[in-house]
Amino acid sequence: MRVIFLVAVMLLPASCPTSVFGKSWHKGKESSPCIPLGGVSLEGLGLTDEQRAAVERIEKERDTQVRLLREKLMIKRLELQSVFRDHRADEETIRDRVREVCALQDAWRHIVVDCRIQIRRVLTPDQLRKWCSQTDGCFPWDRGK
């Protein structure tokens, strides 16, 4: 049973559309966790060729990190679901799995922050003000605020 579970988890990312695992910043506002949800998209800032190359390099590295993290997160969420449904599982085991999922979600947030800090270094002060306006929030968890 465990082997079937692991094989299914390994094959699941291959069967998902690439949009699930993130895209480059230039393909759309919601496709990248490095783009602030408010303000102007990076492509609307008039980046120089050097800036554009730097951002692409930063986001390529971020995409790799996020892909690996999402695979781990998917496995941990499935493990949590499995242990939660197991009537023999004790509460501490369930809480341990929840902590593991939360730790991976925190790691994702750190990747987002690191990516934005790196991109921030590439932008001019004027571009930075436009990219992340004060009223719209700069991070995915700012949605609706």
Secondary structure, 3 states (H helix, E strand, C coil): CHHHHHHHHHHHHHHCCHHHHCCCHHHCHHHCCCCCCCCCCHHHHCCCHHHHHHHHHHHHHHHHHHHHHHHHHHHHHHHHHHHHHCCCCCHHHHHHHHHHHHHHHHHHHHHHHHHHHHHHHHCCHHHHHHHCCCCCCCCHHHCCC
